[in-house]
C-alpha cells in the first residue's frame, strides 16, 4: 500500500479508491488504519454481503 500511495502522490492523484468485502474484518480494519474511509457500498450477485467502497485522500485541492 505504501508503494501505491507514494506512486499516487508522485502522479498528483487526488485519491485512491478501492472495494473491500464487508465481511472481511481484517482487511477493512487494515484500510481504516491507513486512513481509508467508507464512502458507499456495492453489491455483487455472487456475494451475499456488500463490498465497502473505500477512499483515501492523497492530495487535497
N, CA, C and O of each residue as an XYZ file, in Angstrom:
244
protein
N       0.817     -1.184      0.000
C       0.000      0.000      0.000
C       0.863      1.252      0.000
O       0.521      2.252     -0.629
N       1.975      1.190      0.703
C       2.853      2.367      0.722
C       3.332      2.716     -0.684
O       3.385      3.887     -1.060
N       3.681      1.684     -1.455
C       4.143      1.919     -2.827
C       3.033      2.567     -3.656
O       3.287      3.545     -4.359
N       1.816      2.043     -3.585
C       0.693      2.578     -4.360
C       0.376      4.011     -3.948
O       0.121      4.863     -4.800
N       0.392      4.276     -2.653
C       0.096      5.629     -2.180
C       1.190      6.610     -2.592
O       0.893      7.745     -2.964
N       2.414      6.197     -2.530
C       3.516      7.070     -2.947
C       3.460      7.325     -4.451
O       3.683      8.450     -4.897
N       3.168      6.304     -5.223
C       3.031      6.455     -6.671
C       1.892      7.419     -7.000
O       2.008      8.237     -7.912
N       0.799      7.320     -6.258
C      -0.333      8.230     -6.452
C       0.087      9.676     -6.167
O      -0.281     10.587     -6.910
N       0.850      9.886     -5.102
C       1.331     11.237     -4.776
C       2.222     11.781     -5.883
O       2.072     12.930     -6.298
N       3.142     10.962     -6.358
C       4.079     11.386     -7.398
C       3.366     11.746     -8.698
O       3.865     12.556     -9.478
N       2.215     11.152     -8.927
C       1.466     11.390    -10.160
C       0.284     12.338     -9.961
O      -0.597     12.449    -10.813
N       0.290     13.022     -8.806
C      -0.718     14.039     -8.494
C      -2.153     13.518     -8.486
O      -3.078     14.240     -8.859
N      -2.340     12.278     -8.068
C      -3.688     11.748     -7.898
C      -4.289     12.385     -6.652
O      -3.587     12.623     -5.670
N      -5.568     12.655     -6.693
C      -6.203     13.270     -5.528
C      -6.651     12.237     -4.507
O      -6.774     12.553     -3.324
N      -6.901     10.992     -4.950
C      -7.320      9.958     -4.009
C      -7.084      8.577     -4.595
O      -6.817      8.416     -5.786
N      -7.191      7.580     -3.714
C      -7.188      6.178     -4.111
C      -8.518      5.603     -3.656
O      -8.937      5.801     -2.515
N      -9.172      4.894     -4.554
C     -10.443      4.253     -4.231
C     -10.302      2.755     -4.435
O      -9.623      2.294     -5.352
N     -10.964      2.004     -3.554
C     -10.920      0.544     -3.653
C     -12.175     -0.045     -3.031
O     -12.907      0.640     -2.317
N     -12.415     -1.310     -3.306
C     -13.533     -2.035     -2.710
C     -12.984     -3.097     -1.766
O     -11.985     -3.749     -2.069
N     -13.643     -3.268     -0.620
C     -13.249     -4.271      0.366
C     -14.502     -5.011      0.814
O     -15.519     -4.390      1.122
N     -14.428     -6.329      0.850
C     -15.579     -7.139      1.257
C     -15.938     -6.825      2.703
O     -15.094     -6.914      3.595
N     -17.176     -6.462      2.923
C     -17.615     -6.016      4.248
C     -17.449     -7.083      5.329
O     -17.326     -6.752      6.508
N     -17.444     -8.331      4.948
C     -17.315     -9.412      5.926
C     -15.864     -9.794      6.219
O     -15.606    -10.681      7.033
N     -14.930     -9.133      5.566
C     -13.510     -9.373      5.813
C     -13.009     -8.290      6.768
O     -12.395     -7.306      6.355
N     -13.288     -8.497      8.043
C     -12.964     -7.507      9.064
C     -11.500     -7.119      9.112
O     -11.176     -5.954      9.343
N     -10.619     -8.067      8.900
C      -9.182     -7.762      8.963
C      -8.772     -6.773      7.877
O      -8.021     -5.834      8.137
N      -9.265     -6.985      6.671
C      -8.869     -6.084      5.584
C      -9.550     -4.720      5.730
O      -8.937     -3.694      5.431
N     -10.791     -4.694      6.178
C     -11.475     -3.416      6.398
C     -10.728     -2.604      7.456
O     -10.514     -1.405      7.273
N     -10.334     -3.229      8.544
C      -9.571     -2.533      9.591
C      -8.196     -2.086      9.092
O      -7.717     -1.008      9.444
N      -7.568     -2.930      8.267
C      -6.273     -2.574      7.679
C      -6.386     -1.257      6.919
O      -5.574     -0.351      7.108
N      -7.401     -1.156      6.055
C      -7.575      0.068      5.276
C      -7.970      1.248      6.159
O      -7.487      2.359      5.944
N      -8.823      1.034      7.131
C      -9.198      2.125      8.041
C      -7.974      2.649      8.782
O      -7.834      3.856      8.976
N      -7.091      1.751      9.195
C      -5.863      2.162      9.880
C      -4.935      2.959      8.972
O      -4.079      3.702      9.453
N      -5.103      2.806      7.654
C      -4.314      3.563      6.680
C      -5.072      4.804      6.216
O      -4.711      5.412      5.209
N      -6.119      5.181      6.946
C      -6.888      6.408      6.720
C      -7.836      6.342      5.527
O      -8.202      7.374      4.965
N      -8.233      5.139      5.142
C      -9.289      4.987      4.136
C     -10.624      5.071      4.868
O     -10.758      4.593      5.995
N     -11.602      5.679      4.220
C     -12.939      5.804      4.808
C     -13.957      5.166      3.880
O     -13.775      5.132      2.663
N     -15.023      4.666      4.469
C     -16.090      4.046      3.694
C     -16.939      5.159      3.087
O     -17.474      6.002      3.806
N     -17.057      5.155      1.763
C     -17.829      6.176      1.045
C     -19.165      5.634      0.548
O     -20.066      6.404      0.215
N     -19.294      4.309      0.497
C     -20.528      3.710     -0.007
C     -20.429      2.204      0.007
O     -19.489      1.628      0.554
N     -21.416      1.575     -0.605
C     -21.461      0.112     -0.677
C     -21.869     -0.299     -2.077
O     -22.579      0.428     -2.772
N     -21.414     -1.467     -2.480
C     -21.796     -2.031     -3.773
C     -22.080     -3.512     -3.572
O     -21.388     -4.185     -2.808
N     -23.089     -4.013     -4.253
C     -23.449     -5.432     -4.168
C     -23.079     -6.135     -5.464
O     -23.268     -5.599     -6.556
N     -22.551     -7.339     -5.324
C     -22.236     -8.183     -6.463
C     -23.106     -9.432     -6.375
O     -23.314     -9.952     -5.278
N     -23.622     -9.929     -7.506
C     -24.558    -11.055     -7.478
C     -24.001    -12.308     -6.799
O     -24.756    -13.056     -6.178
N     -22.721    -12.541     -6.906
C     -22.164    -13.769     -6.343
C     -21.861    -13.683     -4.843
O     -21.424    -14.669     -4.250
N     -22.083    -12.531     -4.230
C     -21.822    -12.336     -2.798
C     -23.103    -11.968     -2.066
O     -23.920    -11.203     -2.579
N     -23.276    -12.507     -0.885
C     -24.457    -12.214     -0.075
C     -24.342    -10.812      0.529
O     -25.310    -10.051      0.533
N     -23.171    -10.482      1.029
C     -22.948     -9.211      1.721
C     -22.290     -8.200      0.776
O     -21.644     -8.595     -0.195
N     -22.447     -6.917      1.046
C     -21.884     -5.896      0.160
C     -20.378     -5.724      0.332
O     -19.774     -6.197      1.296
N     -19.810     -5.040     -0.626
C     -18.438     -4.559     -0.537
C     -18.508     -3.095     -0.137
O     -19.421     -2.378     -0.548
N     -17.543     -2.648      0.668
C     -17.432     -1.241      1.005
C     -16.598     -0.558     -0.069
O     -15.543     -1.055     -0.464
N     -17.085      0.590     -0.537
C     -16.308      1.454     -1.417
C     -15.502      2.363     -0.502
O     -16.073      3.174      0.227
N     -14.194      2.237     -0.532
C     -13.342      2.972      0.390
C     -12.446      3.940     -0.386
O     -12.102      3.706     -1.545
N     -12.082      5.026      0.284
C     -11.268      6.049     -0.357
C     -10.304      6.667      0.649
O     -10.613      6.835      1.829
N      -9.130      6.997      0.134
C      -8.145      7.758      0.904
C      -7.761      8.987      0.091
O      -7.375      8.868     -1.072
N      -7.866     10.158      0.694
C      -7.447     11.398      0.025
C      -5.923     11.442      0.031
O      -5.284     11.282      1.071
N      -5.361     11.662     -1.141
C      -3.909     11.726     -1.302
C      -3.448     13.181     -1.354
O      -2.544     13.578     -0.619
N      -4.072     13.970     -2.223
C      -3.758     15.390     -2.350
C      -5.022     16.187     -2.224
O      -5.985     15.958     -2.957
N      -5.032     17.125     -1.299
C      -6.197     17.992     -1.130
C      -6.084     19.158     -2.092
O      -5.027     19.772     -2.232
N      -7.185     19.446     -2.745
C      -7.193     20.568     -3.710
C      -8.274     21.526     -3.364
O      -8.448     22.534     -4.049
